[in-house]
Amino acid sequence: MSVPVLQIDGLTIGFGATAVVRGVSLDLRAGRVQGLAGESGSGKTVTAMSVLGLLPRTATVTGSIRLGETELVGLRRRELSAVRGRRVAMVFQDPSASLHPQLTVGHQLTDHVRRHLKLSKAAARSHAVELLARVRVPDPGNALGRYPHQFSGGQRQRIAIAIALACDPEVLLADEPTTALDVTVQAGILHLLRDLAIERNLAVLLVTHDLGVMSAIADDVAVMRHGLIVESGTREQIFLAPSHEYTRALLAAMPDSAPAVRADAGADASALDSPDEEGTS
């Protein structure tokens, strides 16, 4: 396999005397989606947040997180700021929390790329329109002048993804990116993330408690419990022949209905990647 874009090795995260992540190791590879699954409180979100140094100051982090030749653990704030958004980007569960309600979508997109890529105002606007078109936000030119509350939840998440991809990062961290959306809209977002990983040769870490979501797009899956990775392997290995009792219990708890979209199911791309039917607010 290819050399990992991001390597997490022996990561331990503690708050006071309590270790919430204990010796986690993961490899993220270009063009592949690495799933990190587990119940609430298992440590999966804390693991993702540690990559960008977004943990509280009270957190103690040991181990290694390497982005290429750059060690991120212990990196100075100024150097870490250069990594955030430029080389590693993140999409959060609630797009409303990551979009400024009083700034237009265009302002948020163009300010981001002008600061990191040093583009002119006209070039940044053109780039923003292209990004919104790629994530299938309707009427991207006019969308630039609108505010986040004027879009549906699914469209806001697409905008958040566009902002995350604006500077062509190497790694995308997606923390429960479809939890706040209804099932139909989830399918479109998942299909989009899968396509973007392949098209952009992007290494994606997908954090979710929902194994249905994981089965839809993850190439590789790691199952986390009580701060430990208890099992890892390809999607096929985890879903067809799980070896750990906790993984088997999670799979047994899944609804009988099939996930909204499976990466290998030959789903209708045009249907899944269409703009959200729920419309705008």
N, C-alpha and C positions, 0 to 999 in steps of 0.2 A: 504494500500500500504506500501511498505518498507520504512524505514527511509531514507531520502535524503542523498546522498553522499556529495553533495554541495548545500548549501542553500544561496541564495541571498535575502536579506531582506531590503527593504527600501533604495535601492542603489540610491544615487544622485551623479552626476558628473558634475562639473562646470569648465569653463574656464573663469576666471575673473568674470564678472557679469552675464555670460550666462550659464544657466543650460542646458546641452545637454541630460542628463539622469535624470529623476525625479521620484524617489520613486519606482524603479523597484524591483519586487520580483519574484524569480524563484526557483523551486526545481528541482535538477537533481538527478535521481535515477539510481541505478545500472541496467545494461541490457536494458536501455531504451534510446531512442533518443528524446531529447527535442529540438524542432524547435523554432527558434526566427526569425520571418519574419518581413519585413518592407521595405519601399523604402529607397533609398540612403539618408543619413542624419538623419535617424530616431533614431540613437543612439545604434543600435544593435551591431555593431563592437566595439564601445567604451565600451559597457557593457562586452563583451567577453574579451577584452584586460585588463580590470580592474581586472579580476580574477587573472592574473599573474603579476599584477603591471607593465604593459608595457605602461602605459600612460605617457605623458610628465610630467616633474616636475611641470609645471604650473597648472596641473589639481588638483582640490580639490575634494576629495572623502569622502563621508560620508555614513552611513548605515553599513550594515554587509554583509560579504562574509565568510561563515564558511565552511571549509573543515573538516568534522568530528568534532573534538574538537578544531581545529585550526582556529582562526580568522585571515583572510588574510588582511583585511583593517588595515593599519598602521603597518603591519609586517615589521621588520627590513630587510634590503637588504640581509644580509647573510642568514637569516632564509628563506626568500622568494626564494633565489637561490636554497635552498635544496628542495623546493616544485616544482620548475620548472623542467619539464622533468621527475622528479622522481614520483611525485604524480599527477600532472596535466601537460598535454602536449597539444601542439597546432599545427594545420595544417593550413597553410595560403592559400590564393587564388592562389598565384603564386609560384609554387614549386621552380622555379629558384631563387627566393629571399631568400629561406630558406636553399638552398644547396650551399656550397662553391664551386665555379667553378674550383678552382685549387687543390682541394683535391679529392682523389678517394672516391667512395661510401663506400668502405670498411673502409677507414680511418675515415670517418665521423660517420659510425655506431659503429665501435669498440671503438673509442675514447669516444663516448657517454656512452656506457655500462661499459667500464673499469673505467671511472671516477665515475659513480654513483653506480655501482654494485660491484666494486672492483674485476672484473674477470681477470683471466690470459689472456695473448694474444691469446692463442689457444682456450680457452673457449669463449672469446669474438668473435673470428672469427666464431666459430661454431654457436654461437647464432645469429650472423649477417646473416649467410647463411639461417638459419631456418626462420628468419623474412622475408627475401626477398622471400623465397619460399612461405611463407604464404600469402604475398600480391601479389603473382603471377607475380613477375619479372622474365622474362625468364633467364634460365641458371644462377641461383643465385651465384654459386661458382665463375664463371668468371666475373659476374657483379661487384663483390667487387673490382676488379682491374681497373674498368673503371671510367670515369669522367661523371658528370651530363650531359654535352652537347652531350654525345654519346647515350643518351636515348631520346625517344619521350616524349612529354608533359605528356601524361597519365602515362607513366612509371616513370617519375620523381615524379609525385604526389604519386604514390605507394611507391616509395623510401622514400619520405617525411613522409608518414604514417608509414612506417617501423621504421624510426628513432623516431617518436613520441611514438611508442608503445614499444620501445626497453627496457625501464625500467619498463614495466608493470604498467602504471599509473592507477589511479582510475577514472580519468576524462580526456576526450578528447574534446578539443575545436576545432571545424572545422569552419573556417571563409570563406565562399563562396568557398568551396574546389573544385568545378567543373566548376566555371564560365569561366575559361580560356580554357576549353576543349570542343571538339565537342560532339554532342549529343550521339553518339555511345559510346565514351569513358566515358562520364558522367555516363552512366548506370552501367558500370563495377565498377567505383569508389563508387557510391552510394550503390550498392549491397555489396561491400566489407565492407563499414562502418557499414552497417546494421548487417552483419554477425559477425563482430568483436565485436560489442556491446553485442551481445548475447553470443558469445563464451567466451569472456573475462569478462563478467559481468561488462562491462564498461559503465559509465555514459557519454553520448555524448551530447554536445550542438552544434547543427547545425545552423549556422547563414547564412541566404540567403535572397535575395530579390525575389527569384524565387519560387512561390508557387507550381509549377510543381515538383521541386526538393523536396520541403517540403512534398508534398502528397506521394512521393515515399517511404520515409523511416521514417518519424517522427512518434513517438507514441503519443506525445503531442506537441501542437503548441501554441505559444504565439505571438500575432500580436502587433507590436510596431509602434507608430507614434508620432513624435515630442517629443521623450524622454519618452513617457508613454506607458505602456502595455494597450491597449484598449480592448483586448479580449484574453482569454486563455481557453484551454480545450483539450480534446482528438482530434486526427486527424479527427475522424468521426464527432464530434460535430462542429468543425470549418469548415469543407468542406461541410457537408451536411445540417447544420442548423446554419449558422453564425448569430450572434445577433447584431453585430456592423456594421453600414453603411460603414465604411472604409474597413472592412474585405470583405463585399459584393462587394465593388468596386474593390478590388484587385482580387477577384475570377472572376468577370465579365471581367476583363482585360486579363485573362489567354487565351492562344490559344485554339482553339477548339480541337486540337489533344491531345491525352492522353499523360501523362508523360512517359518518357523513361522506367521507371520501377516503379511498385507499390509494396509496401511491402506485400500486401495481394492478389496480382494478380497471385500468383503461377508461377512467371516467371522462365524460364529455367536457373537455377543457373550455369550450366556449360557454357552456352553461355555468360551470363552476366559477369562471373568472369574470362573469358579467357583473356590472355594478349592482350594489345592494338594492333589492326590490322594495325595501322599507321606505325608500325615498328620503327626502331631507326634512329637517325639523322646521 
